[in-house]
């Protein structure tokens, strides 16, 4: 399978859960009516893309805020083309920096003006995504629409979580972030899935001197060595099968901004070595390139794994670990932040009410205290999703326990039946107890704890029952019996 096909397949798998986002608008700002028709026809053929007839003069920046692919037709042999293109890119700088707008320059091949290496470099630093020369490769054009749709939808989903999930800022953590944001020290953010690592990474970027430059998020999960190298460092035309054009990697796209490598533990070891060179020597080699490129940005990393254990097991390079782990920040799971739980609930209710246009949305009395007893294996992300689910499912403006997702609603019913506080334990064996109704913890043999452990194991393992059974140390038959017992599908 060609590298580009594998890349497209992985993107589809990774972003398949992104729903309820607007279509990617495709704008053909060219002087050629035939070319406009070709681009519009391809956009119609790609699911999730919507062609929008427009011109550079009438294209409003507000039209680009929900994701856009803009094709601009300019004569590459015109000496002023580069300057005019830079003005256009400057108009959309904010949207380009957020990653929700991609500009593609179309023109005839030439030797002067914007076709020179130096001027192309200026355009890419200004935010240009790609240059396509005539005659256009229609397969490449369609592929560009498909991958941009997937990637921009994913970015929008993350931005939606970041912008609407304004997490509570404990003063100690806020002070740490403020201090480390002012310097270029590498930061490693750790914590379970759903605690908000991307949010905190973006806060560091926004408070840093680099805030006016791009914040580039790279998810390192499920990437082969070749794909990871191409995405991070770029490649030159012909460097591998399917490399029909040169590609600028994320380290170069970021310019003087910040590159956030999420799930760094999944990065192939061969790529770890090249990343170490970029961090230490401030240079990198695109695939197939003879000369190194200068890295001008900052690296932030995150992981939900214990990297020190992976180093001991030989699964992560020790030299890279000690280089990225200069300043470590641990984001605690939701079950260890019960003092802030009520604030999180109120915040998410306000966010969901605004998004769904339900101005008087509220939680029924006592529901916050009951929700705090659930283990929340998906952390803040799961809590927000649960409130949104309940807001859609409930009758009227009041969210009740029976409007919550089935697994959570069932857990709350079981917890209410015991009329006892619940003691939960995390992977380190530390216990956290809700003492609002007494100090006696329910034993592990009770139905509530069994339900909590079952829900946690299922969600941690992507609802794969075989893996969940292995983690719980029981047979699949026992696990199926528990599912029947608790009425979980």
C-alpha positions in Angstrom: 0.0 0.0 0.0 1.4 3.4 -0.9 2.4 5.7 1.9 -0.2 8.3 1.1 -2.9 5.7 1.1 -1.8 4.4 4.5 -1.7 7.9 5.8 -5.3 8.6 4.5 -6.5 5.3 6.1 -5.0 6.2 9.5 -6.5 9.6 9.4 -9.9 8.2 8.7 -9.5 5.7 11.6 -8.2 8.4 14.0 -10.8 11.0 13.2 -13.9 8.8 12.6 -15.4 9.8 15.9 -15.5 13.6 15.1 -19.2 14.4 14.5 -21.6 17.3 14.4 -19.1 19.6 12.8 -19.8 21.8 9.7 -18.6 20.8 6.3 -15.3 22.0 5.1 -15.9 24.9 2.7 -13.8 24.9 -0.5 -13.1 28.3 -2.1 -11.8 28.5 -5.7 -10.4 32.1 -6.0 -9.1 31.7 -9.6 -9.5 33.6 -12.8 -10.1 30.4 -14.8 -13.8 29.4 -14.9 -12.9 25.9 -16.0 -10.6 25.5 -13.1 -13.3 26.8 -10.7 -15.7 24.2 -12.1 -13.1 21.4 -11.7 -12.4 22.3 -8.0 -16.1 22.7 -7.3 -16.9 19.3 -8.9 -14.2 17.6 -6.9 -15.5 19.3 -3.7 -19.0 18.0 -4.3 -17.7 14.5 -4.8 -15.8 14.5 -1.5 -18.1 13.8 1.5 -18.0 16.6 4.0 -16.8 19.2 1.6 -18.9 22.1 0.3 -17.9 24.3 -2.6 -18.4 28.1 -2.1 -18.2 30.4 -5.1 -16.3 33.5 -4.1 -13.3 35.7 -4.9 -10.5 37.1 -2.8 -12.2 40.5 -2.7 -15.5 39.1 -1.3 -14.1 36.3 0.9 -15.0 37.3 4.4 -12.6 36.1 7.2 -15.7 35.0 9.2 -16.5 32.5 6.4 -13.2 30.7 7.2 -13.7 30.2 11.0 -15.3 26.8 10.7 -12.8 25.3 8.4 -11.8 26.2 4.8 -9.6 25.2 1.9 -8.8 28.2 -0.3 -7.3 27.8 -3.8 -5.7 31.0 -5.1 -4.7 31.5 -8.7 -1.6 33.6 -9.2 1.1 33.9 -11.8 4.2 32.5 -10.3 6.4 34.4 -12.8 5.1 37.7 -11.6 7.7 39.4 -9.3 4.9 40.9 -7.2 3.0 37.7 -6.6 4.9 36.8 -3.5 4.2 40.2 -1.8 0.5 40.0 -2.8 0.2 36.5 -1.5 1.8 37.5 1.8 -0.8 40.2 2.2 -3.6 37.7 1.7 -2.0 35.3 4.2 -1.6 38.1 6.7 -5.4 38.7 6.5 -6.1 35.2 7.6 -3.2 34.8 10.0 -5.3 33.9 13.0 -7.3 31.2 11.2 -4.1 29.8 9.6 -2.3 29.7 12.9 -5.2 27.8 14.5 -5.0 25.2 11.7 -8.5 25.6 10.4 -7.7 27.3 7.1 -5.3 26.0 4.4 -4.3 28.1 1.5 -3.0 26.5 -1.7 -1.4 28.6 -4.4 -2.0 27.5 -8.0 0.2 28.8 -10.8 2.4 28.0 -13.8 5.9 26.8 -13.2 8.6 29.5 -13.5 12.0 30.6 -12.5 11.3 34.1 -11.2 9.1 35.7 -8.5 7.3 33.3 -6.1 8.7 30.2 -7.8 12.2 30.9 -6.4 13.2 28.9 -3.4 13.7 31.9 -1.2 10.3 33.4 -2.0 8.6 30.0 -1.6 10.2 29.7 1.8 8.8 33.2 2.7 5.3 32.1 1.7 5.4 28.9 3.7 6.6 30.8 6.7 3.7 33.2 6.3 1.3 30.3 6.4 0.9 29.0 2.8 0.0 25.3 3.0 1.1 24.2 -0.5 2.0 25.3 -4.0 0.4 23.3 -6.9 1.8 23.9 -10.4 -0.1 23.5 -13.7 -1.1 21.1 -15.1 -2.9 20.1 -11.9 -2.9 16.5 -10.7 -6.6 15.8 -10.1 -5.8 12.8 -7.9 -3.6 14.9 -5.7 -6.2 17.6 -5.6 -8.9 15.3 -4.4 -6.5 13.7 -1.9 -5.7 17.1 -0.5 -9.5 17.8 0.0 -10.0 14.5 1.7 -7.1 14.7 4.1 -7.7 18.4 4.9 -11.4 17.7 5.7 -10.3 15.0 8.2 -7.5 16.9 9.7 -9.4 20.2 10.0 -12.4 18.5 11.5 -10.2 17.0 14.1 -8.6 20.4 14.9 -12.0 22.0 15.2 -13.1 19.3 17.6 -10.0 19.9 19.8 -10.4 23.6 19.6 -14.1 23.3 20.6 -13.0 21.3 23.7 -10.3 23.8 24.5 -12.4 26.9 24.0 -15.6 25.7 25.7 -13.9 23.6 28.3 -12.4 26.5 30.3 -10.8 24.3 33.0 -10.5 25.4 36.5 -7.0 26.8 37.1 -5.6 25.8 40.5 -3.3 28.6 41.6 -0.2 26.4 41.9 -0.6 25.0 38.4 -1.4 28.4 37.0 1.8 29.8 38.5 3.9 26.9 37.1 2.4 27.4 33.7 3.1 31.1 33.8 6.7 30.6 34.7 7.5 27.9 32.2 5.7 29.7 29.4 8.2 32.6 29.5 11.1 30.3 28.6 11.8 27.7 26.0 12.4 24.9 28.4 11.0 21.5 27.2 7.8 20.6 29.1 6.4 17.0 29.5 2.7 17.0 30.5 1.4 13.7 32.0 -2.0 12.5 33.0 -4.7 10.1 32.1 -6.8 10.3 28.9 -9.3 13.1 29.1 -7.7 15.3 31.8 -7.0 18.2 29.4 -3.3 17.8 28.4 -3.8 19.5 25.1 -5.6 22.4 26.8 -2.7 23.0 29.2 -0.2 22.8 26.4 -2.1 25.5 24.5 -2.2 27.6 27.6 1.6 27.5 27.8 1.8 28.5 24.1 -0.7 31.3 24.5 1.2 32.8 27.5 4.6 32.5 25.8 6.4 35.0 23.5 5.6 32.5 20.7 1.8 33.1 21.0 1.7 35.0 17.7 3.0 32.0 15.8 1.2 28.6 15.1 0.4 26.0 17.7 0.7 22.7 15.9 -0.8 19.6 17.5 0.6 16.2 16.4 -0.9 12.9 17.7 1.9 10.4 17.6 -0.4 7.3 18.0 -0.6 4.6 15.4 2.0 6.2 13.1 4.6 4.0 11.3 8.2 5.2 11.1 7.8 6.4 7.5 4.6 8.3 8.2 5.9 9.9 11.4 9.0 11.0 9.7 7.1 12.6 6.8 4.6 14.3 9.1 7.2 15.7 11.5 10.1 16.5 9.2 8.6 16.6 5.7 9.9 14.9 2.6 11.1 15.9 -0.9 9.5 14.8 -4.1 10.4 11.3 -5.1 11.8 10.3 -1.6 9.4 7.3 -1.4 6.6 5.7 -3.4 3.7 8.1 -3.7 5.8 11.2 -2.9 4.6 13.1 -6.0 5.3 16.5 -4.5 7.5 17.8 -1.7 5.8 18.1 1.7 6.6 20.6 4.5 6.7 18.8 7.9 5.1 20.0 11.1 8.4 21.2 12.6 8.8 23.5 9.6 5.1 24.5 9.4 5.3 25.7 13.1 7.9 28.2 12.2 8.7 30.0 15.4 5.6 28.6 17.1 5.1 25.5 19.3 4.9 21.9 18.3 2.8 19.8 20.8 3.6 16.0 20.5 0.7 14.2 22.1 1.1 10.5 23.0 4.9 10.8 22.6 5.3 7.3 24.0 3.9 6.0 20.7 6.6 7.6 18.5 8.7 4.9 16.7 12.2 4.7 18.2 13.9 5.5 14.8 11.9 8.8 14.7 12.8 9.4 18.4 16.4 9.7 17.4 15.7 12.3 14.7 13.5 14.2 17.1 16.3 14.3 19.7 18.5 15.9 17.1 15.9 18.5 16.4 15.5 19.3 20.1 19.3 19.4 20.9 20.9 20.6 17.6 17.9 22.7 16.5 18.0 21.1 13.0 16.4 18.2 11.1 16.5 16.4 7.8 13.4 16.0 5.7 13.1 12.6 4.1 15.3 12.5 0.9 16.8 16.0 1.6 20.6 16.5 1.4 20.9 19.5 3.6 19.4 20.0 7.1 16.7 22.5 7.9 16.7 24.9 10.9 14.1 24.2 13.6 13.0 27.5 15.1 10.1 26.4 17.3 9.5 24.9 20.7 8.6 21.3 21.6 6.0 20.4 24.2 5.2 16.7 24.8 2.5 14.7 26.6 1.8 11.1 27.5 -0.7 9.1 29.5 1.9 6.4 30.1 4.8 6.1 32.6 7.7 7.1 30.3 10.3 6.1 33.0 8.9 2.6 33.0 9.0 2.5 29.2 12.7 3.6 29.3 13.5 0.8 31.8 11.7 -1.6 29.5 13.7 -0.4 26.5 10.6 0.9 24.7 11.5 4.6 24.8 14.9 6.2 24.3 16.4 7.4 27.6 18.3 10.3 26.0 15.1 11.7 24.5 13.2 11.1 27.8 15.7 13.2 29.8 15.8 15.9 27.1 12.0 16.4 27.0 11.4 15.9 30.7 13.2 19.0 31.9 10.0 20.5 33.4 7.2 18.0 34.2 3.6 18.8 34.9 1.1 16.2 36.1 -2.6 16.8 35.5 -4.5 14.9 38.2 -7.5 12.7 37.2 -11.0 14.0 37.9 -11.5 11.5 40.8 -8.7 13.2 42.7 -10.2 16.7 42.2 -13.5 16.3 44.0 -13.1 19.7 45.6 -13.5 21.2 42.1 -16.1 18.7 40.8 -19.1 21.0 41.4 -17.4 23.8 39.5 -16.7 21.5 36.6 -20.3 20.5 36.4 -21.6 24.1 36.5 -19.1 25.1 33.8 -20.1 22.2 31.5 -23.8 22.9 32.0 -23.2 26.5 30.9 -21.2 25.4 27.9 -23.7 22.8 26.8 -26.6 25.2 27.4 -25.0 27.8 25.1 -24.2 25.2 22.4 -27.6 23.7 22.4 -29.5 27.0 22.9 -31.1 25.8 26.1 -30.7 29.0 28.3 -32.2 27.6 31.6 -30.4 24.2 31.6 -29.6 23.0 35.1 -28.9 19.8 37.1 -31.6 18.5 39.4 -30.9 19.0 43.2 -28.4 16.5 44.6 -27.2 15.3 41.2 -23.7 16.9 41.5 -23.0 14.9 44.7 -24.2 11.7 43.1 -22.1 12.3 40.0 -19.0 12.8 42.2 -19.3 9.2 43.3 -18.8 7.8 39.7 -15.1 7.0 38.9 -15.0 8.9 35.6 -12.3 6.9 33.8 -12.7 9.3 30.9 -12.1 12.3 33.2 -13.3 15.8 32.1 -14.0 14.7 28.6 -16.4 12.0 29.8 -18.1 14.4 32.2 -18.7 17.0 29.5 -20.0 14.3 27.1 -22.3 12.9 29.8 -23.8 16.3 30.5 -24.3 17.0 26.8 -26.0 13.5 26.3 -28.3 14.2 29.2 -29.2 17.7 28.0 -30.3 16.2 24.7 -32.2 13.3 26.2 -33.9 15.1 29.1 -37.4 16.5 29.1 -37.5 20.2 29.8 -34.6 22.2 31.2 -33.6 20.0 34.1 -31.1 17.2 33.8 -32.0 14.1 35.8 -30.0 11.1 36.7 -32.1 8.9 34.3 -31.2 11.2 31.4 -27.5 10.4 31.7 -25.7 7.8 29.5 -26.8 4.2 30.4 -23.6 3.1 32.1 -23.5 6.2 34.4 -27.2 6.1 35.1 -27.0 2.4 36.1 -24.0 3.1 38.3 -25.9 5.9 40.1 -28.9 3.6 40.7 -26.6 0.9 42.2 -24.8 3.5 44.3 -28.1 4.9 45.6 -29.2 1.3 46.6 -26.2 0.8 48.8 -26.6 4.2 50.6 -22.9 4.1 51.3 -19.9 6.1 50.3 -17.7 4.7 47.6 -13.9 4.2 47.9 -12.1 4.2 44.6 -8.5 3.3 43.8 -6.3 4.4 41.0 -3.6 2.5 39.2 -1.1 3.4 41.9 -3.3 1.9 44.6 -4.1 5.2 46.3 -7.7 5.4 47.7 -10.0 8.3 47.4 -13.2 8.3 49.4 -16.4 10.4 49.3 -17.0 11.0 53.0 -20.1 13.2 52.7 -22.3 10.4 54.0 -20.0 8.6 56.4 -16.5 7.2 56.7 -17.1 3.5 55.9 -16.0 2.5 52.5 -17.9 -0.1 50.5 -15.9 -3.3 50.2 -14.6 -4.5 46.8 -17.2 -7.2 46.8 -20.2 -4.9 46.7 -22.0 -4.3 43.5 -21.1 -0.6 43.2 -17.4 -1.2 43.3 -17.8 -4.1 40.9 -19.7 -1.9 38.5 -17.2 0.9 38.9 -14.3 -1.4 38.1 -16.2 -3.0 35.2 -17.1 0.4 33.6 -13.5 1.6 34.1 -12.0 -1.5 32.5 -14.4 -1.4 29.5 -13.8 2.3 28.8 -10.0 2.0 29.2 -9.9 -0.9 26.7 -12.2 0.7 24.1 -15.1 -1.6 25.2 -13.1 -4.6 24.0 -14.5 -7.3 26.4 -11.6 -9.7 26.1 -9.0 -7.1 27.1 -11.3 -5.8 29.9 -11.6 -9.3 31.3 -7.8 -9.8 31.2 -7.3 -6.5 33.0 -9.9 -7.5 35.7 -8.3 -10.9 36.0 -11.6 -12.8 35.3 -12.8 -15.0 32.5 -14.8 -13.7 29.6 -17.8 -15.7 30.9 -17.6 -14.0 34.3 -17.4 -10.6 32.6 -20.5 -11.4 30.5 -22.3 -12.4 33.7 -21.4 -9.1 35.2 -22.6 -7.2 32.1 -26.0 -9.1 32.4 -26.1 -8.4 36.1 -25.7 -4.7 35.8 -27.7 -4.4 32.6 -24.8 -3.0 30.5 -24.9 -3.6 26.8 
